[in-house]
Amino acid sequence: MKKLSTLVLCVMLVLFTSPLFAAGSQEKAATSDDGTITLTWWAFPTFGQDPGKPVGSYEAEIIKAFEAANPGIKVQLETIDFTSGPQKLTAAIEGGTAPDILFDAPGRIIEYGRNGKLVSFDDMFTDSYKNDVGNDELIAACSDGSSYWMYPISASPFYMGINKEMWEEAGALQYVNLDGDRTWTTDDFAKAMEALGKNGNIGLSVYCGGQGGDQGTRALVSNLYGATIADASNSRYTMNSPEGAKALTLLKDLVDKGYIDAGLSIAAAEELQLFSQQQIASTICWGTSNALNYASDDFTQVSIPFPSNDGVPSLEYLVNGFGIFNNNDAARAEAAKKFVAFVCDDPAWGPKNVVQTGAFPVRSSFGDLYPGNDEYKLLASWTKYYGGYYNTMPGFAAMRTEWWNMLQYVFTGDKTVSQALADYDKNSNAVFN
């Protein structure tokens, strides 16, 4: 009897811990007896909320409208933050409790897709849809090169912001272009930083105390002399080049002269605080959301693209969109796609949802969602300057650490520019060896 009991317990243990049993339990919990499918949606706080309402309130409105149009599907929302959210996602994926739907950016979503965790959106990326988006770089940002793992809703560029009054007082405003697309050159950038520095100001901070907002520092360095972060095939990180060395040498010279600050102990959040407090004259981490979050009545904030040697910038950009986890249930996957299509494409809710992200529609057919807003009209026109999207490359996380470490080595003088670049190149590209 003892042996029999032991055998029964072992069999039960195998059943209750097997993937088959787990999937079956999850399926039963997600589909009720009347056939209603319940989806789980995890969302980072990207949608703006109406004044006085808590996080998740707007998302709840979307769900209510979707459920009214799709009575056989229910959606349960869970909001996650940018601090603990990534770890929570990792734990859920490893524990077999991933949500059905994730609202995030390409960096994580494409990595999940590459690792076989997601349902593809290949059927939704029709020729008609791609033509409506009309931006090959943005379309490519939703794929790992084989399948589309992310369905986008909105995008916006990252760029610089300047303190107009501070620049004007220092005689530096003459070097920046405030007409047309506001593009300007590296030579004028160097002159502006010198003018600001000689007037007792800090032109900007190349913050490198961590990886927060590091897209700003990469955009600055890469634009100055036309260096690239990665090759066109996204199979190698390429900053170790004559153009990259020239850019870092210029910035090191400006740091040594006291015209700009290396920001050795800060990341983007602190840099933005310094800009809003008028401790530095410019920010290299500006965007639509930061412009709203750090708005000030004390000075005029002017948006400008990054300076470049040929006057044609290559901008980093944010893409907001959805991924669907593969929870081994075709019906749930199709229901999840219905929800994603509703949020992104519904004629009534799609444009409204885009505006709530504070960005611009990926669909050109949505038109101008910010009529009368000349600033947003200008920023929307900068989509033509979007560069290659390398955030979804293998080894991206490791490269980010190597990046800010490299900047520190250069600015402290602990390594020469050539040695710092060589080490960055070796370590960042180790994943491809």
Protein Blocks (a to p, Z undefined) as FASTA:
>chain_A
ZZmmmmmmmmmmmmmmpmklmmmmmmmmmpcfkopacdddddddfbccdehiaehklmmm
mmmmmmmmmmmbccddddddfklmmmmmmmmmmnopacfbdcddfklmmmmmmnopaccf
klmmcfklmmmnopaklmmmmpghlaccbdcfbdcdddddddfklmmmnopmmmpccehj
lpacfklmmmmmmmmmmnopafbacdffbjehklmmmmmmmmmnopafbdfkopacfkbc
fklmmmmmmmmmmmmnopacfklmbcfklmmmmmmnopafbdckbcfklmmmmgcfkbcc
dddddddfkopacddddddddddddehiaklmmmmmmmmmmmmmomklmmmmmmmnopac
fblklopabghilklmmmmmmmmmpccdfklgghklmmmmmmmmmmmmmmnopacfklmm
mmmmmmmmmmmZZ
